[in-house]
Amino acid sequence: MSLLSKLRRRGYVAPLLAAIAWVVVAIVLAGGDLSGARPPVPPSGASPACLPRVAEGDARLPGTNVEVSPQPGSGTASPHTQISFLGTRAGELQAISVRGARSGYHEGRLADYSQSDGASFLPAKPFEAGERVSVRALIGRGDAARTASFSFRVATPYPTGGIASFPNPPAAPSSYQSFASQPTLHPPTLEVTQPDRDPSAGELLMTVGPGPGQYGPLIYTPQGRLVWFGRLGKGLLAENLDVQRYEGQDYLTWWQGKVLALGFGQGEDVVVDRNYRTVAAIQAGNGYEADLHDFQIASDRVAYVTIYDFMRCDLSSVGGKRNGAIVDGTVQALDMKTGLVRWEWHGVDHVDVRESRVPVPANGMPWDWFHLNSLDPHPDGEVLISARSTWAAYLLQGSSGRVLWQLGGARSSFTLGSGAETAWQHDARMHADGTVTLFDNGSNPRVHYQSRALRLELDARAHRARLVREYVHPGSPLLADSQGNAQTLRDGNTVIGWGAVPSVSELSADGRLLFDAHLPPGSSSYRAFRYPWSAQPPWAPAVSARVLASGDSTAVFASWNGATDVASWHVLAGAAPSTLSLRAKMPHSGFESSITFPEAYEYVSAQALGAAGEVLGSSPVVKVQRPLAPRSG
């Protein structure tokens, strides 16, 4: 029995994992920077003013049903922004005039949304940082047409090109798996310490990194066996592996890209089908890159992404540097078919930065005042978001972008009942019964004794939030400095991904532990989910074989990364590729199955069989490896 297993049996594993989980990962992903990396020095001189006098705006043009972005009066627009008109047919947008105070008139073209409810004007050239842009358009036709005008200011981007990626040291060999048939794959080992008592919940969906070892999305069985590891190339990470509904089917989705040392991502969101073929790669618009924290597919081919917008900003009014910088939480709603930006929302335009629990950096580092970490869009257009740095969740009106209510934080719309307060939380979700769930980290710096998942009931009339139930780890307390999520299953159970504490648990409605598993200490998994998953990859199964040192036996190893329906294997072997014949039926015994023949062969291949004995896929024919000849002398 391993030392870790012994410690688990004695009840010491939870505090051990909490203590040795990689502190650097936790603090950086929570908005700090202990990596030693420093961002590039911004241009000299005072930064432009970027904090509005009143932190609330409205995207709707007065007297119309049309919402526009950039939001009228805002100062957060990207130099590469398109101008979005949502709520009218493209044919009713006419005579669009766009003029920058310094860059002059901008020619461009109008591109329709695939939903037929608006269009974006795409300027032929970028705007200049700091300039004010005036927009005029004729909306409607005939006598009903009216002229609408608005303006916005272009932000001055803060350069992020010199910020280092998060370090990726080698993993200890004892912490990962190795396979003879897939020698390039080294996924982390998942150790199950509470056997599954809810098998209908399905497989485990996780990611690994930042931290040591290989990165990529992961699927495990509830027994801890690997199903699929989508290993990514060096320097790339995957986060937030999930199953989402798109055009009537279930797809795997995740974010992939670079995680930079200031704790944000630059990449894209990926949608793949049950054959692991890419259906869509969603890019953020307006010159931004998609951040790692959330990606949600809503109805009618609309995707919501998080963005971390780095802007130069005079922070002297809040005790910071005149030559300062700010990290603004940004939401985009994208047309998945065209890539056009339908709607864009910036935290600075709607929430007072003074509500932040994160001090303004004295050293001039960019101020991560908001730290947007979840999106929950609803069919009526409203969007619930979570901001770690303000300890609050916000319900946004999808049309105007206004904050309808705030849960927690300095200006909560609700009086919080006993136990309902959160700190540094993640993953705010609003459910059909009106309750809200969150993962309450309570740490970095530590505020609560332990991390937990919460379910809150909101009384809109009395403006009160009541704790319905909290879910803590039934063993020793776990404290996650960063990351984490709470998934509500159809049967009412709750799956908790403990983020920086590399564990996943399932608890019943009354708090009983139904499942518990742990990645190696030092790992992290941003979120963890459970879903039934079946898939058949487009690539062939893999096989390898070697003659044992005795020279009279052949060991054969077969696997099919990502396949879920393999019941057994046929092993074919022979003296030449053209003379292979069936030698054995090998039972499926996990990610990699193996068998040893009492004969030496030259070539082998393997066929993956389904439950009825049908051939699902065939491996290439490979030459059997011979034992190395002993060295002479």
Residue pairs with C-beta under 8 A, 6 or more apart in sequence:
4 13
4 191
5 191
7 13
7 16
8 193
11 475
11 476
12 476
13 193
13 475
13 476
13 518
14 473
14 475
14 476
14 477
14 478
15 476
15 477
16 521
17 478
17 501
17 502
17 503
17 518
17 521
18 476
18 477
18 478
18 479
18 501
20 521
20 522
21 481
21 500
21 501
21 502
21 521
21 522
21 524
22 211
22 212
22 500
22 522
22 523
22 524
23 34
23 481
24 34
24 35
24 167
25 166
25 210
25 211
25 482
25 500
25 524
26 444
26 480
26 481
26 482
26 483
26 500
26 524
27 33
27 34
27 444
27 481
27 482
28 34
28 35
28 166
28 210
28 261
28 262
28 263
28 482
29 210
29 259
29 263
29 482
29 483
29 500
29 524
29 526
30 263
30 371
30 388
30 424
30 441
30 444
30 481
30 482
31 262
31 263
31 358
31 368
31 371
31 388
31 389
32 263
32 444
33 261
33 262
33 263
33 365
35 164
35 166
35 167
35 261
37 163
37 164
37 261
37 262
39 158
39 159
39 160
39 162
39 163
39 262
39 365
39 366
40 159
40 161
40 162
40 163
42 158
42 159
42 312
42 323
42 325
43 312
44 323
45 323
46 314
46 322
46 323
47 156
47 312
47 313
47 314
47 315
47 321
47 322
47 323
47 324
47 325
48 75
48 130
48 155
48 156
48 312
48 313
48 314
49 75
49 313
49 314
50 75
50 76
50 155
50 156
50 311
50 312
50 313
50 314
50 326
50 348
51 313
51 314
51 315
51 317
51 318
51 348
51 353
52 73
52 74
52 75
52 348
52 349
55 348
55 349
55 350
55 351
55 352
55 353
56 349
56 350
56 402
56 403
57 71
57 72
57 73
57 74
57 349
57 350
57 401
57 402
58 71
58 72
58 400
58 401
58 402
59 67
59 68
59 69
59 71
59 72
59 343
59 345
59 399
59 400
59 401
60 66
60 67
60 68
60 399
60 400
61 67
61 68
61 72
61 139
61 148
61 150
62 148
63 146
63 148
64 87
64 88
64 139
64 146
64 148
65 87
65 88
66 85
66 86
66 87
66 88
66 118
66 139
66 148
67 84
67 85
67 86
67 87
67 343
67 399
67 400
67 401
68 83
68 84
68 85
68 86
68 135
68 150
69 81
69 83
69 84
69 86
69 341
69 343
69 344
69 345
70 76
70 77
70 81
70 83
70 133
70 152
70 344
71 152
71 344
71 345
71 346
71 349
71 401
72 150
72 151
72 152
73 150
73 151
73 152
74 152
74 153
74 346
74 349
75 152
75 153
75 154
75 155
75 348
76 155
76 309
76 311
76 328
76 330
76 346
76 348
76 349
77 127
77 133
77 152
77 153
77 154
77 155
77 286
78 154
78 155
78 157
78 286
78 287
78 288
78 309
79 126
79 127
79 128
79 129
79 154
79 155
79 157
79 287
80 126
80 127
80 286
80 287
81 127
81 154
81 286
81 287
81 344
82 120
82 121
82 122
82 123
82 285
82 286
82 340
82 341
83 96
83 98
83 120
83 121
83 123
83 135
84 118
84 120
84 340
84 341
84 342
84 343
84 344
85 93
85 118
85 119
85 120
85 121
85 137
85 139
86 113
86 117
86 118
86 342
86 343
87 117
87 118
87 399
88 117
88 118
88 139
88 140
89 116
89 117
89 118
90 110
90 112
90 113
90 116
90 118
90 119
91 141
92 139
92 140
92 141
92 145
93 110
93 119
93 137
93 138
93 139
94 137
94 138
94 139
94 141
94 145
95 136
95 137
95 138
96 108
96 110
96 121
96 135
96 136
96 137
97 105
97 134
97 135
97 136
97 137
98 105
98 106
98 108
98 121
98 123
98 133
98 134
98 135
99 105
99 106
99 133
99 134
100 106
100 127
100 128
100 131
100 132
100 133
100 154
101 131
101 132
101 133
101 134
102 128
102 130
102 131
103 125
103 126
103 127
103 128
103 131
106 123
106 124
106 125
106 127
107 123
107 124
108 121
108 122
108 123
108 124
109 121
109 122
109 124
110 119
110 120
110 121
110 122
111 119
111 120
111 122
111 338
111 340
112 118
112 119
112 338
113 119
113 120
113 335
113 338
113 340
113 342
114 301
114 335
114 336
114 337
114 338
115 300
115 301
115 302
115 335
115 342
118 342
119 340
120 340
120 341
120 342
126 287
127 133
127 154
128 154
129 154
129 155
129 156
129 157
130 153
130 154
130 155
130 156
131 153
131 154
132 151
132 152
132 153
132 154
133 151
133 152
133 153
133 154
134 149
134 150
134 151
135 149
135 150
135 151
135 152
136 147
136 148
136 149
137 147
137 148
137 149
138 145
138 146
138 147
138 148
139 145
139 146
139 147
139 148
140 146
155 309
155 311
155 312
156 311
156 312
157 310
157 311
157 312
158 310
158 311
158 312
158 325
158 366
159 310
160 260
160 266
160 310
163 260
163 261
163 262
164 260
164 261
165 235
165 258
165 259
165 260
165 261
166 209
166 210
166 237
166 259
166 260
166 261
167 210
168 209
168 210
168 211
168 212
168 213
168 215
168 234
168 235
169 212
170 212
170 213
171 186
171 188
171 212
171 213
171 214
171 520
171 522
172 212
172 520
172 522
174 520
175 188
175 189
175 212
175 213
175 520
175 521
175 522
175 523
176 186
176 187
176 188
176 189
176 213
176 214
176 520
177 185
177 186
177 187
177 188
177 189
177 226
177 591
178 185
178 186
179 185
179 557
179 559
179 591
179 592
180 544
180 546
180 557
180 592
180 594
181 542
181 543
181 544
181 557
181 558
181 559
181 592
182 542
182 559
182 561
182 592
183 544
184 231
185 214
185 229
185 231
185 561
186 213
186 214
187 208
187 214
187 216
187 218
187 226
187 229
187 231
188 208
188 213
188 218
188 519
188 520
188 523
189 224
189 519
189 520
190 204
190 206
190 220
190 224
190 226
190 517
190 518
190 519
191 224
191 517
191 518
192 222
192 223
192 224
192 515
192 516
192 517
193 516
193 517
193 518
194 505
194 513
194 514
194 515
194 516
194 517
195 222
195 223
195 515
196 222
196 223
196 506
196 514
196 515
197 514
197 515
198 489
198 491
198 493
198 506
198 514
198 515
199 222
200 491
200 532
201 222
201 489
201 491
201 493
201 495
201 506
201 515
201 530
201 531
201 532
202 530
202 531
202 532
202 533
203 219
203 220
203 221
203 222
203 227
203 530
203 531
203 532
203 533
204 218
204 219
204 220
204 221
204 222
204 504
204 517
204 528
204 529
204 530
205 217
205 218
205 219
205 241
205 242
205 243
205 252
205 528
205 529
205 530
205 531
205 533
206 217
206 218
206 219
206 220
206 241
206 497
206 504
206 519
206 525
206 527
206 528
206 529
207 215
207 216
207 217
207 218
207 237
207 238
207 239
207 240
207 241
207 254
207 525
207 526
207 527
208 214
208 215
208 216
208 218
208 519
208 523
208 524
208 525
209 215
209 237
209 238
209 239
209 259
209 523
209 524
210 237
210 259
210 524
211 522
211 523
211 524
212 522
212 523
213 523
214 229
214 231
214 232
215 231
215 232
215 236
215 237
215 238
216 229
216 230
216 231
216 232
216 238
217 228
217 229
217 230
217 238
217 241
217 252
217 254
218 226
218 228
218 229
218 230
218 241
218 525
219 226
219 227
219 228
219 241
219 533
219 562
220 226
220 227
220 517
221 227
222 515
222 530
224 517
225 590
225 591
226 590
226 591
227 533
227 562
227 563
227 564
227 591
228 276
228 535
228 561
228 562
229 561
230 238
230 276
230 562
232 238
232 256
235 258
236 256
236 257
236 258
236 267
237 256
237 257
237 258
237 259
237 265
237 292
238 254
238 255
238 256
239 254
239 255
239 256
239 259
239 265
239 292
239 293
239 526
239 527
240 253
240 254
240 255
240 292
240 293
240 294
240 295
240 526
240 527
241 252
241 253
241 254
241 527
241 529
242 252
242 253
242 254
242 295
242 527
242 529
243 250
243 251
243 252
243 253
243 529
243 531
243 533
244 250
244 251
244 253
244 271
244 296
244 297
245 251
245 297
246 271
246 279
246 280
246 297
246 301
246 336
247 301
249 273
250 274
250 531
251 271
251 272
251 273
251 274
251 279
252 271
252 272
252 273
252 276
252 533
253 269
253 270
253 271
253 272
253 295
253 297
254 269
254 270
254 295
255 265
255 267
255 268
255 269
255 270
255 290
255 291
255 292
255 295
256 267
256 268
256 270
257 265
257 266
257 267
257 268
257 289
257 290
257 292
258 265
258 266
258 267
259 265
259 292
260 266
262 327
262 365
262 366
262 368
263 368
264 291
264 292
264 293
264 308
264 327
265 289
265 290
265 291
265 292
265 293
265 308
266 289
266 290
266 291
267 289
267 290
267 292
268 281
268 282
268 283
268 284
268 289
268 290
269 281
269 282
269 290
269 295
269 303
269 305
270 278
270 280
270 281
270 282
271 278
271 279
271 280
271 281
271 282
271 297
272 278
272 279
273 279
274 534
274 535
274 536
275 535
275 536
275 537
275 538
276 535
276 537
276 538
276 562
277 538
280 336
282 290
282 295
282 303
282 305
282 334
282 336
282 339
283 289
283 290
283 339
284 290
284 305
284 307
284 332
284 334
285 332
285 334
285 339
285 340
285 341
285 344
286 332
286 341
286 344
288 307
288 309
288 330
288 332
289 307
290 305
290 306
290 307
291 305
291 306
291 307
291 308
291 372
292 306
292 526
293 306
293 372
293 373
293 374
294 304
294 305
294 306
294 372
294 373
294 374
294 375
295 303
295 304
295 305
295 306
295 375
296 303
296 304
296 375
296 376
296 377
297 303
297 304
297 336
298 304
298 333
298 377
298 379
299 379
301 335
301 336
301 337
302 333
302 334
302 335
302 336
302 342
302 377
303 333
303 334
303 336
304 331
304 332
304 333
304 334
304 375
304 377
304 383
305 331
305 332
305 334
305 375
306 329
306 330
306 331
306 372
306 373
306 375
307 329
307 330
307 331
307 332
308 327
308 328
308 329
308 330
308 372
309 327
309 328
309 329
309 330
309 346
310 325
310 326
310 327
310 328
310 366
311 325
311 326
311 328
312 323
312 324
312 325
313 324
313 325
313 326
313 367
314 322
314 323
314 324
315 321
315 322
315 324
315 326
315 360
315 367
316 322
316 324
318 353
318 354
318 360
319 360
320 360
320 361
320 362
320 364
320 367
321 364
323 364
324 360
324 364
324 367
325 364
325 365
325 366
325 367
326 348
326 353
326 366
326 367
326 369
327 366
327 367
327 368
327 369
327 370
327 371
328 346
328 347
328 348
328 369
328 370
329 346
329 347
329 370
329 371
329 372
329 385
329 387
330 344
330 345
330 346
330 347
330 372
331 343
331 344
331 345
331 372
331 375
331 383
331 385
331 396
332 341
332 343
332 344
332 345
333 341
333 342
333 343
333 344
333 377
333 398
334 340
334 341
334 342
335 341
335 342
343 398
343 401
345 383
345 396
345 401
347 369
347 370
347 372
347 387
348 370
349 401
350 394
350 396
350 401
350 402
350 403
351 370
351 387
351 390
351 394
351 403
352 411
353 369
353 370
354 410
355 390
355 392
355 409
355 410
355 411
356 367
356 369
356 370
356 389
356 390
357 389
357 390
357 391
357 423
357 424
358 367
358 368
358 369
358 371
358 389
360 367
360 369
361 367
368 389
369 389
369 390
370 387
370 389
370 390
371 387
371 388
371 389
372 385
372 386
372 387
372 388
373 386
373 387
373 388
373 426
373 427
374 384
374 385
374 386
374 426
374 427
374 428
374 429
375 383
375 384
375 385
376 383
376 384
376 385
376 428
376 429
376 430
377 383
377 398
378 384
378 430
380 398
381 397
381 398
381 399
382 395
382 396
382 397
382 398
382 404
383 395
383 396
383 398
384 393
384 394
384 395
384 396
384 428
384 429
384 430
384 436
385 393
385 394
385 396
385 428
386 392
386 393
386 425
386 426
386 427
386 428
386 438
387 393
387 394
387 409
388 424
388 425
388 426
388 441
390 409
390 410
391 408
391 409
391 422
391 423
391 424
391 425
392 406
392 407
392 408
392 409
392 410
392 412
393 406
393 407
393 408
393 425
393 428
393 436
393 438
394 403
394 405
394 406
394 407
395 403
395 404
395 405
395 406
395 407
395 430
396 402
396 403
396 404
397 403
397 404
405 413
405 414
405 460
406 412
406 413
407 413
407 414
407 428
407 436
407 456
407 458
407 465
408 416
408 421
408 422
408 425
412 465
413 463
414 458
414 459
414 463
414 464
414 465
415 463
415 464
415 465
416 464
416 465
417 464
417 465
417 466
417 467
418 467
419 454
419 467
419 470
420 454
420 456
420 465
420 466
420 467
422 438
422 440
422 442
422 454
423 440
423 441
423 442
423 443
423 447
423 448
424 440
424 441
424 442
424 443
424 444
424 447
425 438
425 439
425 440
425 441
426 438
426 439
426 441
426 483
426 484
426 485
426 499
427 437
427 438
427 439
427 484
427 485
427 486
427 527
428 436
428 437
428 438
429 436
429 437
429 438
429 486
429 488
430 436
431 437
431 488
434 457
434 458
435 455
435 456
435 457
435 458
435 468
436 455
436 456
436 458
436 465
437 453
437 454
437 455
437 456
437 486
437 488
437 494
438 453
438 454
438 456
438 486
439 451
439 452
439 453
439 454
439 480
439 484
439 485
439 486
439 496
439 497
439 499
440 448
440 451
440 452
440 453
440 454
441 451
441 479
441 480
441 481
441 482
441 484
441 499
442 448
442 449
442 450
442 451
442 452
442 479
443 451
443 479
443 480
443 481
444 481
444 482
446 479
448 479
449 477
449 479
450 472
450 473
450 477
450 478
450 479
451 472
451 478
451 479
451 480
451 484
451 498
451 499
451 501
452 470
452 471
452 472
453 470
453 471
453 486
453 494
453 496
453 507
454 467
454 469
454 470
454 471
454 486
455 467
455 468
455 469
455 470
456 465
456 466
456 467
456 468
457 465
457 466
457 468
458 464
458 465
459 465
459 466
469 509
469 511
471 486
471 494
471 496
471 507
471 511
472 478
472 511
473 496
473 498
473 503
473 505
473 513
474 507
474 511
474 512
474 513
475 513
475 516
478 498
478 501
478 503
479 501
480 498
480 499
480 500
480 501
481 500
482 499
482 500
482 524
483 497
483 499
483 500
483 524
483 525
483 526
483 527
484 496
484 497
484 498
484 499
484 500
484 527
485 496
485 497
485 499
485 526
485 527
485 528
485 529
486 494
486 495
486 496
486 497
487 494
487 495
487 496
487 497
487 528
487 529
487 530
488 494
489 495
489 506
489 530
492 508
492 509
493 506
493 507
493 508
493 509
493 514
494 506
494 507
494 509
495 504
495 505
495 506
495 528
495 529
495 530
496 504
496 505
496 506
496 507
496 528
497 504
497 525
497 526
497 527
497 528
497 529
498 504
498 505
498 528
499 524
499 525
499 526
499 527
500 524
502 518
502 519
502 520
502 521
502 522
502 523
502 524
502 525
503 516
503 517
503 518
503 519
504 515
504 516
504 517
504 518
504 525
504 528
505 513
505 515
505 516
505 517
506 513
506 514
506 515
506 516
506 530
507 513
507 514
508 514
519 525
533 564
534 564
534 565
535 562
535 563
535 564
536 562
536 563
536 564
536 565
536 616
536 617
537 560
537 561
537 562
537 563
537 617
539 561
540 560
540 617
540 618
540 619
540 620
541 558
541 559
541 560
541 563
541 606
541 607
541 608
541 617
541 618
541 619
542 558
542 559
542 560
542 561
542 619
543 556
543 557
543 558
543 604
543 605
543 606
543 619
543 620
543 622
544 556
544 557
544 622
544 625
545 554
545 555
545 556
545 557
545 573
545 601
545 604
545 622
545 624
545 625
546 554
546 555
546 624
546 625
546 626
546 627
547 553
547 554
547 555
547 600
547 601
547 624
547 625
547 626
547 627
548 554
548 555
548 596
548 627
549 627
551 600
551 627
552 598
552 599
552 600
553 596
553 597
553 598
553 599
553 600
554 573
554 596
554 597
554 599
554 600
554 601
554 604
554 624
555 594
555 595
555 596
556 571
556 573
556 586
556 594
556 595
556 596
556 597
556 604
556 606
557 592
557 593
557 594
558 569
558 571
558 586
558 592
558 593
558 594
558 606
558 608
558 619
559 591
559 592
559 593
560 566
560 608
560 617
561 591
563 608
563 616
563 617
565 610
565 611
565 616
566 588
566 608
566 609
566 610
566 616
567 588
567 609
567 610
567 611
568 585
568 586
568 587
568 588
568 609
568 613
569 585
569 586
569 587
569 588
569 593
569 606
569 607
569 608
569 609
570 582
570 584
570 585
570 586
570 606
570 607
570 609
570 615
571 582
571 583
571 584
571 585
571 586
571 595
571 597
571 604
571 605
571 606
572 580
572 581
572 582
572 583
572 604
572 605
572 606
572 607
573 580
573 581
573 583
573 597
573 601
573 603
573 604
573 624
574 580
574 581
574 601
574 602
574 603
575 601
575 602
575 603
576 602
576 603
577 603
577 621
580 603
580 604
580 605
580 621
583 597
583 601
584 595
584 597
585 609
586 593
586 594
586 595
586 606
587 593
600 624
601 624
602 623
602 624
603 621
603 622
603 623
603 624
604 621
604 622
604 624
605 618
605 619
605 620
605 621
605 622
606 618
606 619
607 615
607 617
607 618
607 619
608 615
608 616
608 617
608 618
609 615
609 616
610 616
